[in-house]
Amino acid sequence: MRRVAVAVLATGVFAAGIHWGTFAVGGSDSYCYLNQAELFGRGMVRDIEPMSADPGWTGSPDAFVPVGHNPSPDVPGSFVPMCPAGYPLLLAATRLTFGRDAMYWVTPVFGALAVWFAFVLGRRLANPAAGILAAALTLTSPIFLYQVVQPMNDVVASPLAKPG
């Protein structure tokens, strides 16, 4: 019965993440993650912006580099993401397997896992009631709910979202 209750909570987190998910890039971090995932999906590590290679314009490489990226010193007119590669690799694998929209499902899936593993941790450290309370508190945390609807790595990188 307790596992069913926690499964309902975890499913609720996933449903909330999908229903209220942004399904869009909303800042430099999410753009860096998703752009890097797109690059990895194409087998590349850098993007090229031809206009930034204009030698007649001083500072043009910096003018065309998106926030969260750096100009590549190797290829004129190109830039590379500067975010860690773990989350984008997961997004790229998801995109290649299930399609572009599925990249936005990764965080809600890990949000559901975080709720489930909060239950497992609470049950292991104390008792099943503590596990349900831990899952419920995780689920109702405003910061957690804010992050579970965005293509960001905060929920995915949380210790609760990983078994161990």
FENBELNOR-V638335 format. One record per backbone hydrogen bond with DSSP energy under -1.0 kcal/mol. NH is the residue of the N-H (numbers start at 1). CO is the residue of the C=O. If there is no record, write none. Layout:
((NH/CO) (NH/CO))
This chain:
((5/1) (6/2) (7/3) (8/4) (9/5) (10/6) (11/7) (12/8) (13/9) (14/10) (15/11) (16/12) (17/13) (18/14) (19/15) (20/16) (22/149) (31/27) (32/28) (33/29) (34/30) (35/31) (36/32) (37/33) (38/34) (39/35) (40/36) (41/37) (42/38) (43/40) (44/39) (47/79) (49/77) (52/49) (53/50) (54/51) (57/54) (60/57) (63/59) (64/60) (69/66) (70/80) (72/78) (78/75) (79/47) (80/70) (82/68) (89/85) (90/86) (91/87) (92/88) (93/89) (94/90) (95/91) (96/92) (97/93) (98/94) (99/95) (103/100) (104/101) (105/102) (109/105) (110/106) (111/107) (112/108) (113/109) (114/110) (115/111) (116/112) (117/113) (118/114) (119/115) (120/116) (121/117) (122/118) (123/119) (124/120) (125/121) (126/122) (131/127) (132/128) (133/129) (134/130) (135/131) (136/132) (137/133) (138/134) (139/135) (140/136) (141/138) (145/141) (146/142) (147/143) (148/144) (150/147) (152/150) (157/153) (161/158) (162/159))
